[in-house]
Amino acid sequence: MTGARREGQPDLLEAAWRLVGERGWRAWSGVALARATGEPLAAVYALFPSRRHLVVALGRRLDAAMLDLPVGELDGMSVRERLFELLMRRFEAMRPFRSGLRAAGREAVFDPCLLLAAASNLERAADWLLDASGAGLDGGRARIARRALQLAYLRVFRVWLEDDSPDLARTMAELDRRLGELETLARLFGSGRSEPGGAAAAAS
């Protein structure tokens, strides 16, 4: 589920996460979303039969935004540049969901289903990022790369949550720093494939 909508229909995914921001994760209600948007309960249920589906749908929305470019646009970029481009596209797409993500983050420790759904989203995104980066890793190196990339992403995400600047300057600076660290580790351990402008990061 991606939260796609008909012409003229409210963006139920944005509205759902806005409600999370207002009420909190555990107090979210599909009935309240239907009242707030004027949509039938059946329409809300079709997209979000449970709160877990809010996370699933958001992950798919962000994946699509991150990958919404011709693959040829990545040609000529280093691994680090590709990751920077793709991840900033993801953070830009997250802007409408910030208040809801902040609220959900405060309650995540009390909801294993929320944590599992978020972890699944992150695992899938890391797979696509690693593939699109052109790092050329497989087997054990790819597994290490995915974990390291996920950790770097979470560190940047924490900065993004508090970055209200129009150009996301703090987020970009933190992302550049974290990708630089991963690139340095890749060089130290000889992981990945060198490319013009940067080495393939073990965590890319």
N, C-alpha and C positions, 0 to 999 in steps of 0.2 A: 504494500500500500504506500502510495507516495503523497496522498492528500491532494491529488489532481482534482480540478473542479470544472464544472460547466461554466460557460460564459454567463456572467451576472451572479453566479453563486459566490457566497463569501468564501474566503480562503479558510477552510475549517482547521487546517493544521496550524496556521498562524493564530487563529482565534483560540484554539485549544491550548496552545502554549502561553498565550496571553492570560488565559484564565488560570493556568498553573502559577504564573507570576503574581496574580492577584490573590489567589486562595491558598496556594501551596500545593505540593504534589499529592499528599494524601487526601486533601479535601477536594481534589478535582472531581467533577461530576459530568457525565455525559448529558444528563438532563439539564444541568446548568448551561452547558455549551449550546444545546438546542434552544433554550430560552434566550440566550444572549445573541444568537445568530438568526433566529427565526426559522432554522432548518428543522425538518421532521426528525423525530427520534430515530427513525429507521436509517436516515442518511448519516447521522452521527454514528450509529451502531455499525454501519457498513464499513466505516473507516477506522473506528476506534472501539472495538468490542470490549477492550480492556485498556487500562492505563498503559500497560506495556506496549501497546500498539502506537501510542504517542511517540515513544522512543524509536520504534521500528520505522514508522513513517518519516520521522525527522531524519533519521540516518539515510534513508533512501533519497529524500529531497536533497540533502547535502552532498551525497555521492553524485547525484545527477548534475548539480551545479558545479561541483569540482571538475567533473569530466566533460562539461559542455563546451568543448572546443575541438576543432579538427586536429587529429593526431599529428598532422604535418606541422602544426604550430610549435610542437616540441622539438622538431628537428633542429640541429645546430646548437641546442642548449646542453650544458653540462648536467650531470645528475642533480647536483645541488640546485641549479637554476630551475630545472623541471619541478623538483619538489617544492621549491619556494613558490613558483607560479600556481601549482595545483592547490597547495595548502592555503595560500592567501585567497584563492577563489572560494575555498570552503569557509574560511573565517568571514569573508564578506557576506556569504549567503546566510550565515548564522545570525546576523544582526537583528532581524525581527524577532528572534527567539531568546534574546539575551535575558530578559527578566524571568522568563520561565525556567531557563537553564540555571540561573542563579538560585531560584527557589527549589528546584529539584535537587541541586547539588547539596543544599543544606539538609535535605531529608534522605539522601541516597543511602546513608549508612543504615537506615531503618527499613529499607525495602530491597531485599535480595533480587527481586524480579527486575527492578529498575537497573541495578548494577549489572545483572547478566545481560539485559538487552543492550545497555550501553557498551559493554565489553564486546558483544557480538558485532555491533556497528563499527567499533574501532578496529576489530580484527579484519572485517571485510574492507574497510577503507584502506588499511595498511597493505592488504594484498594488492589492491588496485594501484596504490601509490608506488609500491615496489615494482610492479609490472611496467607502469607508465614511466618510471624513472630511467629505465634502460640500464639498470645497475648490473644486470646479467648474473645474478646470484641464484643459487639453487641449493637444495639439500639443507644441511645444518647451517650454512652461512645465511641462507634465506630466512630460516627460523629466527636466528639471532637478530638479523636485520629488522624483521617485523617487530620483534619485541622492543628493540632499541628505538625504532621509529615511533612506536606507540608511546613510549615513555617521554620522548621529546615532544610529541604532540600534546600530551597531557600537561607538560610544563608550560608550553606556549598557551594552551587553552586557559590556564589559570590567569595568565597575564591578560588575555583577551577579555575575560569576564569583567575586568575592571578598566578596560581601555575604551573610553567613550569618545576618543578623538575622532574627528571626521575622516582622517586618512589612516586610522589604525597604526599610527607611527610606533607606539610601544610594542604592539603585536609583531609588526614587521621586524623591529630590531631584535626582539626575543627569538623570533623564528630564525633570523639570519644567524644569531649566535648559536642556537642549538644545532642548526645544520652544519655550522662550522665545526662544532665539537664532534659531530658524527663523521664528518669528512676527515678530521684529524685522526680519529680512531681507525677509520678505514685504512688510512695510509700506514699507520703504525702496525696494523695486523695484516697488511697486504690483501685486504678483502676487496672484492669487486673488480671493476674494470676502469682503468684510467680513461678520461675523456678530456677534450679541450676545455679549459676553464675550470676543471675540478675533478677530483677522483671520485669514483663510485663509493658512496658511504656504505659501510656495513649495516648501518641502520636506515639506509634509504630504502 
